[in-house]
Amino acid sequence: VQLQASGGGLVQAGGSLRLSCAASGRAFSQISMGWFRQAPGKEREFVSAISWSGSTTEYTDSVKGRFTISRDRTKNTVYLEMNSLKPEDTAVYYCAAALINWPSGSARPAYWGKGTLVTVSS
């Protein structure tokens, strides 16, 4: 699976961005997908995940009510809609696929894409 993330950029606090992740190379519609992020000086952390069908989603507590994950299987693309952005959301965001153990346990991606930088100014 090859993953290509896009949509990052610079935005003011309170603003919005939509990240996209285009997948290729395998049956995208049959695998779970997710987003992780890594802020400067911190470890990479889970942000959100979505099941292959789209019926199950999960969010880390700090983004609940502000971020929405979705997928379009016809376009082999997963999205992360980010609203009410805060400076603490500043990070490199990574798309991930084939989340081992998820949703029964912590997601461990089998595939990673290159990150896209999101910077939220105060």
Backbone hydrogen bonds, N-H to C=O, Kabsch-Sander energy under -0.5 kcal/mol:
donor,donor_aa,acceptor,acceptor_aa,energy
2,Q,24,S,-3.4
4,Q,22,A,-2.2
5,A,114,K,-0.5
6,S,20,S,-2.4
9,G,117,L,-0.7
11,V,119,T,-2.6
13,A,121,S,-2.5
14,G,85,L,-3.2
15,G,12,Q,-2.3
17,L,82,M,-2.2
19,L,80,L,-2.6
20,S,6,S,-2.7
21,C,78,V,-2.0
22,A,4,Q,-2.5
23,A,76,N,-3.0
24,S,2,Q,-2.0
28,F,26,R,-2.1
30,Q,27,A,-2.0
31,I,28,F,-1.6
33,M,50,I,-2.4
34,G,96,A,-2.4
35,W,48,S,-2.9
36,F,94,Y,-2.6
37,R,45,E,-2.5
38,Q,92,V,-2.2
42,K,39,A,-2.3
45,E,37,R,-3.3
47,V,35,W,-2.5
48,S,35,W,-1.8
49,A,58,E,-1.9
50,I,33,M,-2.8
51,S,56,T,-2.5
58,E,49,A,-1.9
60,T,47,V,-2.4
63,V,60,T,-1.9
64,K,60,T,-0.8
64,K,61,D,-0.7
66,R,63,V,-2.3
67,F,63,V,-2.3
68,T,81,E,-2.4
70,S,79,Y,-1.7
72,D,77,T,-3.2
73,R,71,R,-0.5
75,K,72,D,-1.0
76,N,72,D,-0.6
77,T,72,D,-1.9
78,V,21,C,-2.1
79,Y,70,S,-3.1
80,L,19,L,-2.2
81,E,68,T,-3.2
82,M,17,L,-3.2
82,M,80,L,-0.6
83,N,66,R,-2.0
83,N,81,E,-0.6
84,S,14,G,-0.6
85,L,15,G,-2.3
89,D,86,K,-2.4
90,T,87,P,-1.8
91,A,118,V,-2.0
92,V,38,Q,-2.3
93,Y,91,A,-0.6
93,Y,116,T,-3.0
94,Y,36,F,-3.1
96,A,34,G,-2.5
97,A,111,Y,-2.1
98,A,32,S,-2.5
100,I,98,A,-1.1
100,I,108,R,-2.4
102,W,99,L,-1.2
105,G,101,N,-2.8
108,R,100,I,-1.8
110,A,97,A,-1.7
110,A,98,A,-1.2
111,Y,97,A,-1.8
113,G,95,C,-2.5
114,K,3,L,-0.7
116,T,93,Y,-2.3
118,V,91,A,-2.9
119,T,9,G,-2.9
121,S,11,V,-2.5
121,S,119,T,-0.6
